[in-house]
Amino acid sequence: MLKKHFIYACFSLVMLFATTATAQRINVNPTILSFSANAGGISTQIITITNLSDKKQAYQLTLGDWIRDSIGGHKYFPPGTTERSCSKWIAFDNSLVEIEPQKSKDVRVTLTAPTDIKEVSQMKWSMIFIQNVLEQTGADGKDAKMKATIREVYRIGIHVYQTPVALNIKEARAVALEPDKIEKNVYNFSLINTGKAMLECKARLLLTNLSNGEEVKLDELEFPIFPDGKRIVKLQIPPTVPKGKYSMLAILEYDSDMPLEAIESSIDIQ
């Protein structure tokens, strides 16, 4: 029984979404660009790319669309093809940069919002990809044999968020709490972002032993949800929790100024 509560050749391709690439070859800062342009507004930010390798490198900057699925995974699409894309609003002052070893270069990223108010009536987002460019080399000599080599292509993704200042409505709803069909003592907490802005959420379980009233607070999970996004969070009860009957409360926290969302259930830990 569930009860809902409103409580106040060969290439090695490496996709990297972190500040520093494999073996410290490249550093990009920042890894998130947050814009707040209103209709017709123009906003510019700087990306700094540092070549940490011992050779001169060339880097190509491109744009792409992406979404988060219900379990937090990323799915990628061509630029300008998803409903909430702002890829077509973004331009670089230089999309191909060459950087000497141990040196840095800045790239200016400009977002130009459309003048149509309807176009900026919701949050938009995009992804900037920075990828090293491999130098084309041929065989030495007319009869030279082709040699198989492994060359690493690494790509870093920078999240781009465009949220007009007026879109400050933050709302979420806890939808369901159900036992996982495969994993024991795991419960799927289903949530939806019903507001206008991206949410930085925290979810956790609170257990109350029905025989002695003792509370067990479990570790919280942190995760984002886009507007209109749905998320299923797996909340696990560790084996260290004593056996017995409990009241289980799944709690969602998404803004300090907004009430918590929660769903309660009764469970028997064997």
KANORTA-V799796 format. One record per residue. N is the residue number from 1. RES is the residue in one letter. NEAR is the number of other ideal C-beta (glycine too) atoms within 10 Angstrom. Layout:
n=[N & N]
res=[RES & RES]
near=[NEAR & NEAR]
This chain:
n=[1 & 2 & 3 & 4 & 5 & 6 & 7 & 8 & 9 & 10 & 11 & 12 & 13 & 14 & 15 & 16 & 17 & 18 & 19 & 20 & 21 & 22 & 23 & 24 & 25 & 26 & 27 & 28 & 29 & 30 & 31 & 32 & 33 & 34 & 35 & 36 & 37 & 38 & 39 & 40 & 41 & 42 & 43 & 44 & 45 & 46 & 47 & 48 & 49 & 50 & 51 & 52 & 53 & 54 & 55 & 56 & 57 & 58 & 59 & 60 & 61 & 62 & 63 & 64 & 65 & 66 & 67 & 68 & 69 & 70 & 71 & 72 & 73 & 74 & 75 & 76 & 77 & 78 & 79 & 80 & 81 & 82 & 83 & 84 & 85 & 86 & 87 & 88 & 89 & 90 & 91 & 92 & 93 & 94 & 95 & 96 & 97 & 98 & 99 & 100 & 101 & 102 & 103 & 104 & 105 & 106 & 107 & 108 & 109 & 110 & 111 & 112 & 113 & 114 & 115 & 116 & 117 & 118 & 119 & 120 & 121 & 122 & 123 & 124 & 125 & 126 & 127 & 128 & 129 & 130 & 131 & 132 & 133 & 134 & 135 & 136 & 137 & 138 & 139 & 140 & 141 & 142 & 143 & 144 & 145 & 146 & 147 & 148 & 149 & 150 & 151 & 152 & 153 & 154 & 155 & 156 & 157 & 158 & 159 & 160 & 161 & 162 & 163 & 164 & 165 & 166 & 167 & 168 & 169 & 170 & 171 & 172 & 173 & 174 & 175 & 176 & 177 & 178 & 179 & 180 & 181 & 182 & 183 & 184 & 185 & 186 & 187 & 188 & 189 & 190 & 191 & 192 & 193 & 194 & 195 & 196 & 197 & 198 & 199 & 200 & 201 & 202 & 203 & 204 & 205 & 206 & 207 & 208 & 209 & 210 & 211 & 212 & 213 & 214 & 215 & 216 & 217 & 218 & 219 & 220 & 221 & 222 & 223 & 224 & 225 & 226 & 227 & 228 & 229 & 230 & 231 & 232 & 233 & 234 & 235 & 236 & 237 & 238 & 239 & 240 & 241 & 242 & 243 & 244 & 245 & 246 & 247 & 248 & 249 & 250 & 251 & 252 & 253 & 254 & 255 & 256 & 257 & 258 & 259 & 260 & 261 & 262 & 263 & 264 & 265 & 266 & 267 & 268 & 269 & 270]
res=[M & L & K & K & H & F & I & Y & A & C & F & S & L & V & M & L & F & A & T & T & A & T & A & Q & R & I & N & V & N & P & T & I & L & S & F & S & A & N & A & G & G & I & S & T & Q & I & I & T & I & T & N & L & S & D & K & K & Q & A & Y & Q & L & T & L & G & D & W & I & R & D & S & I & G & G & H & K & Y & F & P & P & G & T & T & E & R & S & C & S & K & W & I & A & F & D & N & S & L & V & E & I & E & P & Q & K & S & K & D & V & R & V & T & L & T & A & P & T & D & I & K & E & V & S & Q & M & K & W & S & M & I & F & I & Q & N & V & L & E & Q & T & G & A & D & G & K & D & A & K & M & K & A & T & I & R & E & V & Y & R & I & G & I & H & V & Y & Q & T & P & V & A & L & N & I & K & E & A & R & A & V & A & L & E & P & D & K & I & E & K & N & V & Y & N & F & S & L & I & N & T & G & K & A & M & L & E & C & K & A & R & L & L & L & T & N & L & S & N & G & E & E & V & K & L & D & E & L & E & F & P & I & F & P & D & G & K & R & I & V & K & L & Q & I & P & P & T & V & P & K & G & K & Y & S & M & L & A & I & L & E & Y & D & S & D & M & P & L & E & A & I & E & S & S & I & D & I & Q]
near=[5 & 12 & 12 & 13 & 14 & 10 & 12 & 5 & 8 & 7 & 11 & 10 & 9 & 13 & 13 & 17 & 13 & 11 & 12 & 16 & 20 & 12 & 10 & 10 & 19 & 24 & 16 & 22 & 13 & 13 & 15 & 8 & 20 & 14 & 24 & 15 & 20 & 13 & 14 & 13 & 17 & 11 & 17 & 12 & 14 & 12 & 20 & 12 & 20 & 17 & 23 & 17 & 16 & 9 & 9 & 12 & 20 & 14 & 24 & 13 & 19 & 14 & 22 & 18 & 22 & 17 & 16 & 18 & 12 & 15 & 11 & 13 & 8 & 13 & 10 & 13 & 14 & 11 & 17 & 14 & 10 & 19 & 9 & 16 & 23 & 26 & 22 & 14 & 23 & 20 & 13 & 16 & 12 & 12 & 12 & 11 & 20 & 13 & 18 & 11 & 11 & 10 & 13 & 14 & 15 & 12 & 20 & 12 & 21 & 14 & 21 & 16 & 22 & 15 & 11 & 10 & 12 & 8 & 14 & 23 & 12 & 16 & 19 & 25 & 24 & 26 & 20 & 22 & 18 & 21 & 19 & 20 & 13 & 11 & 10 & 5 & 8 & 7 & 10 & 7 & 7 & 5 & 5 & 9 & 6 & 8 & 8 & 6 & 9 & 8 & 12 & 14 & 13 & 18 & 18 & 23 & 20 & 19 & 17 & 23 & 18 & 25 & 20 & 21 & 9 & 11 & 18 & 10 & 10 & 18 & 16 & 22 & 14 & 21 & 16 & 14 & 22 & 14 & 13 & 14 & 7 & 6 & 11 & 10 & 15 & 13 & 21 & 18 & 24 & 17 & 26 & 18 & 22 & 15 & 21 & 18 & 19 & 20 & 24 & 13 & 21 & 15 & 22 & 19 & 23 & 16 & 20 & 15 & 16 & 14 & 9 & 8 & 8 & 12 & 11 & 17 & 10 & 15 & 9 & 13 & 16 & 10 & 15 & 16 & 24 & 17 & 22 & 14 & 19 & 14 & 24 & 16 & 22 & 13 & 21 & 15 & 18 & 9 & 8 & 6 & 15 & 12 & 8 & 15 & 12 & 24 & 16 & 21 & 20 & 25 & 21 & 22 & 20 & 21 & 15 & 5 & 5 & 14 & 12 & 17 & 24 & 21 & 22 & 17 & 16 & 12 & 17 & 9 & 16 & 7]
